[in-house]
Amino acid sequence: MSEARVLVLDADPLPRLERLTGRAVVRHSDEQSLARLLPDADVLLVWDFTSDAVREAWPGPGARPRWVHTASAGVDRLLFPELLASDTVLTNARGVFDRPIAEYVAGLVLAMAKDFRHSWNVQRERRWQHRETEKVFGSRAVVVGSGPIGRRIGTTLRALGVTVDLVGRTAREADADFGRVHAGGDLPALLPTADWVVCAAPLTPQTEGMFDAAAFALMKPTARFLNVGRGGHVVEDDLVAALRAGRLAGAALDVFAEEPLPADSPLWDLPELIVSPHMSGDTHGWRDDLADQFQDNFDRWLAGEPLANVVDKRLGYVPAEG
């Protein structure tokens, strides 16, 4: 059998793929050369998962990769009609980012409840200002997204004493961790109960723009909204209006409709909003974890075994096991 042909859509730094030596011919591509190289590839590794180049370069009738793997949990950039209609298998980086993102969300919850931002500000002013802060224990969170990231966020918040309502695409009873998983249609009834609303859902046509003026109006004025899903989940102008009007106590966004966030965006200047540059899952060594995950899956592919993390292209995410 000839060596498999693996094409990598590059981003710096390049992935470490030493385990493919002698078993695959690895070629690298930028956005400009992708269309030319794609038809000759057996496997495409989308290392630059922020790029839309695959959508633009995907071949028409004829040869195309049999397997596409994206080094990200979200696959929304790859759900274009031509790939959906093909027999190409799509996999993602499910499992790499769960704990880091959950830690990040827990850190934001603690920072907001304990008013760390104000403490840093008055420290710089050398001003002693005693005040009271909020309890996290006993508060309530609604976590939207019942995949591994949402579930890990939920269990991490529960360890802090937070009551968690988990929301997924469909309702599930007798959940081992949360008792039950609420359906997406339950969200309007849950939002008024929440002190923390966390979005960790996949971006699909059903979830795009789900946090809009109507959703923010349902939340308590003391509630905070955190988004570690995708920027497309939020109507940003509606969030800006809600924060300026005091209809929410605060928010934290790690993802945005346009990235990098433009310098003239009003989001930068809102005092009750924490902005971070799509980094909630990126801890030291995360790229090596992504490369190892791909190489583990390559071992399965080469052996003719079922791949891990196969995306249901109709749903737009990896279905829950069982």
PyMOL commands that set and color helices and strands:
alter all, ss='L'
color gray80, all
select helices_A, chain A and resi 18-20+34-40+53-57+76-78+81-85+98-113+116-124+148-159+184-193+213-218+231-233+236-244+266-269+286-302
alter helices_A, ss='H'
color red, helices_A
select strands_A, chain A and resi 4-9+24-29+43-46+67-70+89-91+140-144+163-167+172-175+179-182+196-199+224-227+250-253+273-275
alter strands_A, ss='S'
color yellow, strands_A
deselect
rebuild
show_as cartoon
